[in-house]
Amino acid sequence: KYYVEFDRMGHFAWTDFGRKKARKAIIAYSLTFMNYYVKGEPPSPSLTQVMPGVALFRYASELGNSGR
């Protein structure tokens, strides 16, 4: 389980209408997640690290548990 909430971002943060900084972080988290859980690649540190602009980050997986 992973949950990421970005500071001052709304529903359209990931679109062209959103802020580029948030969109880059959303893409980075998404690719890291997919590479690990779908492609079976080794886990990237970003699966368990808080990126700039993140207001809330939680995960509970075989990589550990965390909350912020």
C-alpha positions in Angstrom: 0.0 0.0 0.0 1.3 3.4 -0.9 -0.3 6.8 -0.4 1.2 10.1 -1.6 -0.5 13.5 -1.1 1.1 16.6 -2.6 1.1 19.9 -0.9 -1.5 22.3 -2.3 -2.3 20.1 -5.3 -5.7 19.4 -6.7 -7.2 16.7 -8.8 -5.6 18.1 -12.0 -2.0 18.3 -10.7 -0.9 15.5 -13.0 -2.3 17.1 -16.2 -1.0 19.9 -18.4 -3.1 22.2 -16.2 -1.2 21.3 -13.1 2.2 22.5 -11.9 5.2 20.9 -13.6 7.0 20.2 -10.3 4.1 18.1 -9.0 3.7 16.3 -12.4 7.4 15.3 -12.4 7.1 13.8 -8.9 3.9 12.0 -9.8 5.6 10.5 -12.8 8.6 9.5 -10.8 6.6 7.8 -8.1 4.4 6.0 -10.7 7.3 4.7 -12.7 9.2 3.5 -9.7 6.1 1.7 -8.4 5.3 0.1 -11.8 9.0 -0.9 -12.4 9.1 -2.7 -9.1 5.6 -4.3 -8.9 4.9 -4.9 -12.6 8.3 -5.3 -14.2 10.0 -7.0 -11.2 13.0 -4.6 -11.2 14.9 -4.1 -7.9 13.2 -1.5 -5.6 14.2 2.1 -6.2 15.0 4.2 -3.1 12.2 6.6 -4.2 9.6 3.9 -3.2 10.4 4.8 0.4 11.6 8.4 0.2 9.6 11.6 0.5 10.1 13.9 -2.5 9.9 17.7 -2.3 6.4 19.0 -2.3 4.9 16.0 -0.6 2.5 16.7 2.2 1.7 13.2 3.2 3.6 9.9 2.4 2.7 6.5 3.8 3.5 3.0 2.7 3.1 -0.5 4.1 4.8 -3.1 2.0 7.5 -5.8 2.0 9.9 -2.8 2.0 8.7 -1.7 5.4 6.2 0.7 6.9 6.3 4.4 7.3 4.1 7.4 7.8 4.6 11.1 7.6 
